[in-house]
């Protein structure tokens, strides 16, 4: 009898975990990671046409980030798994795009390193805070940083002039704005974490 109850409980837990993982917003998030193999195409032939195609795929992936968040909030299916997967998917796509553009000379390696180091530092502090029951919310500056970074990477992927506008120059300019916001938002997060620690959190 107790064995049957235990089996039923385990099946219920497994089913709930599957439902939490395989809902529509999470599926869209996981599909977003599927754009990463497409990014490698730019290394094969970084010409005008493929650069435009890769950039279009990247922009599409960025738009799905807005879509999965909208669906999750509208239909009340925000899950812990989704909160974990969404930022991971974003960083995988954006950081992969930046890393692949380094050998093409479209982006400076030191800038990419600063972006990645900031993400690692903030994620580490966020993990420490979560293990102690604290959730430090993302600041508006962090969201602005992400938006600027997506615009910059999109333009740098295009690289070539488009409609009379030099995409590379625009991308580089916006990238430096995003880099400033990255360092500022990272410092802001560190300060908030420091204050929490000193308050006895």
C-alpha positions as CSV (number, residue, x, y, z in Angstrom):
1,X,0.0,0.0,0.0
2,X,2.6,2.5,1.1
3,X,4.7,1.4,-1.9
4,X,1.9,2.4,-4.3
5,X,1.4,5.7,-2.5
6,X,5.1,6.4,-2.9
7,X,5.1,5.4,-6.6
8,X,2.1,7.7,-7.2
9,X,3.8,10.6,-5.4
10,X,7.0,10.2,-7.4
11,X,5.1,10.1,-10.7
12,X,3.2,13.3,-9.7
13,X,6.5,15.0,-8.8
14,X,8.0,14.0,-12.1
15,X,4.9,15.1,-14.1
16,X,4.9,18.5,-12.3
17,X,8.6,18.9,-13.1
18,X,8.0,18.1,-16.8
19,X,5.1,20.5,-16.9
20,X,7.2,23.2,-15.3
21,X,10.0,22.6,-17.9
22,X,8.0,22.0,-21.1
23,X,5.6,24.9,-21.1
24,X,5.4,27.2,-24.1
25,X,7.6,30.1,-22.8
26,X,10.3,27.6,-21.8
27,X,10.2,25.9,-25.1
28,X,10.5,29.2,-26.9
29,X,13.5,30.0,-24.6
30,X,15.2,26.7,-25.5
31,X,14.5,27.2,-29.2
32,X,16.3,30.6,-28.9
33,X,19.5,28.8,-28.2
34,X,19.1,27.0,-31.5
35,X,20.2,30.2,-33.3
36,X,23.8,29.6,-32.0
37,X,24.8,27.1,-34.7
38,X,23.6,29.6,-37.3
39,X,26.0,32.2,-35.8
40,X,28.9,29.9,-36.8
41,X,27.9,30.4,-40.5
42,X,29.4,33.9,-40.3
43,X,32.9,32.3,-39.8
44,X,32.4,30.3,-43.0
45,X,31.8,33.3,-45.2
46,X,31.6,36.7,-43.6
47,X,30.3,38.3,-46.7
48,X,27.5,40.9,-47.0
49,X,24.6,38.4,-47.6
50,X,25.4,35.9,-44.9
51,X,26.2,38.7,-42.4
52,X,22.7,40.0,-43.1
53,X,21.1,36.6,-42.7
54,X,22.9,35.9,-39.4
55,X,22.0,39.3,-38.1
56,X,18.3,38.6,-39.0
57,X,18.4,35.3,-37.1
58,X,20.0,37.0,-34.1
59,X,17.3,39.7,-34.1
60,X,14.6,37.1,-34.4
61,X,16.1,35.3,-31.3
62,X,16.1,38.6,-29.4
63,X,12.4,39.1,-30.3
64,X,11.5,35.6,-29.0
65,X,12.9,36.8,-25.6
66,X,10.2,39.4,-25.5
67,X,7.6,36.8,-26.6
68,X,8.3,34.2,-24.0
69,X,8.2,36.7,-21.2
70,X,4.9,38.1,-22.5
71,X,3.3,34.7,-22.7
72,X,4.6,33.7,-19.3
73,X,3.2,36.8,-17.6
74,X,-0.1,36.9,-19.6
75,X,-1.1,33.3,-18.9
76,X,0.4,33.0,-15.4
77,X,3.0,30.3,-16.2
78,X,6.1,32.0,-14.8
79,X,8.2,29.2,-13.4
80,X,11.5,28.9,-11.5
81,X,12.9,26.9,-14.4
82,X,11.9,29.7,-16.8
83,X,13.5,32.3,-14.6
84,X,16.7,30.3,-14.7
85,X,16.7,29.3,-18.4
86,X,15.8,32.8,-19.8
87,X,18.9,34.7,-18.8
88,X,21.2,31.7,-19.6
89,X,19.8,31.5,-23.1
90,X,20.2,35.3,-23.6
91,X,23.8,35.2,-22.5
92,X,24.7,32.1,-24.5
93,X,23.4,33.7,-27.7
94,X,24.8,37.2,-27.2
95,X,28.2,36.1,-25.9
96,X,28.6,33.5,-28.6
97,X,27.8,36.2,-31.3
98,X,30.4,38.5,-29.8
99,X,33.1,35.8,-29.4
100,X,32.7,34.7,-33.0
101,X,33.1,38.3,-34.3
102,X,36.5,38.7,-32.6
103,X,38.6,36.8,-35.3
104,X,36.7,38.8,-37.9
105,X,37.9,42.1,-36.4
106,X,34.3,43.3,-35.9
107,X,34.7,43.6,-32.1
108,X,37.5,44.0,-29.7
109,X,38.5,41.0,-27.5
110,X,38.9,43.2,-24.4
111,X,35.4,44.5,-24.7
112,X,34.0,41.0,-25.0
113,X,36.0,39.9,-22.0
114,X,34.6,42.8,-19.9
115,X,31.0,41.9,-20.8
116,X,31.6,38.2,-19.9
117,X,33.5,39.0,-16.7
118,X,30.7,41.3,-15.5
119,X,28.1,38.6,-16.2
120,X,30.1,36.0,-14.3
121,X,30.6,38.3,-11.3
122,X,26.9,39.3,-11.1
123,X,25.7,35.7,-11.6
124,X,28.0,34.6,-8.8
125,X,26.7,37.2,-6.4
126,X,23.2,36.5,-7.4
127,X,23.8,32.8,-6.6
128,X,25.2,33.6,-3.2
129,X,22.3,35.9,-2.4
130,X,19.7,33.2,-3.5
131,X,21.3,30.6,-1.3
132,X,20.6,32.9,1.7
133,X,17.1,33.6,0.6
134,X,17.6,37.0,-1.0
135,X,16.5,37.9,-4.5
136,X,18.2,41.2,-5.7
137,X,16.0,42.4,-8.6
138,X,17.6,43.5,-11.9
139,X,17.8,47.2,-12.1
140,X,16.4,49.2,-15.0
141,X,20.0,50.0,-16.0
142,X,20.7,46.3,-16.4
143,X,17.7,46.0,-18.8
144,X,18.9,49.0,-20.7
145,X,22.3,47.5,-20.9
146,X,20.9,44.3,-22.4
147,X,18.8,46.3,-25.0
148,X,21.8,48.3,-26.0
149,X,24.0,45.2,-26.3
150,X,21.5,43.5,-28.6
151,X,21.3,46.6,-30.9
152,X,25.1,46.7,-31.0
153,X,25.6,43.0,-31.7
154,X,22.9,43.1,-34.4
155,X,24.6,46.0,-36.2
156,X,28.1,44.5,-35.9
157,X,26.8,41.2,-37.3
158,X,25.5,43.2,-40.3
159,X,28.8,45.0,-40.5
160,X,28.4,46.3,-44.0
161,X,26.7,49.6,-45.0
162,X,22.9,49.2,-45.2
163,X,20.6,51.8,-46.6
164,X,23.4,54.3,-46.6
165,X,24.3,53.7,-43.0
166,X,27.6,52.2,-41.9
167,X,26.4,49.3,-39.6
168,X,29.8,48.7,-38.2
169,X,30.3,52.3,-37.0
170,X,26.8,52.4,-35.5
171,X,27.3,49.0,-33.8
172,X,30.7,50.0,-32.4
173,X,29.3,53.3,-31.0
174,X,26.3,51.5,-29.4
175,X,28.6,48.8,-28.1
176,X,30.6,51.3,-26.1
177,X,27.4,52.7,-24.6
178,X,26.4,49.1,-23.7
179,X,29.8,48.5,-22.2
180,X,29.5,51.6,-20.0
181,X,26.0,50.5,-18.9
182,X,27.4,47.0,-18.3
183,X,30.1,48.2,-15.9
184,X,27.8,50.7,-14.2
185,X,25.0,48.1,-13.7
186,X,27.6,45.6,-12.5
187,X,28.9,48.1,-10.0
188,X,25.4,48.9,-8.9
189,X,24.6,45.2,-8.2
190,X,27.9,44.8,-6.2
191,X,27.0,47.9,-4.1
192,X,23.5,46.5,-3.4
193,X,24.9,43.2,-2.5
194,X,27.5,44.8,-0.2
195,X,24.8,46.8,1.6
196,X,22.8,43.6,2.1
197,X,25.8,41.8,3.6
198,X,26.5,44.7,6.0
199,X,22.9,44.8,7.0
200,X,23.3,41.3,8.3
201,X,21.5,39.5,5.5
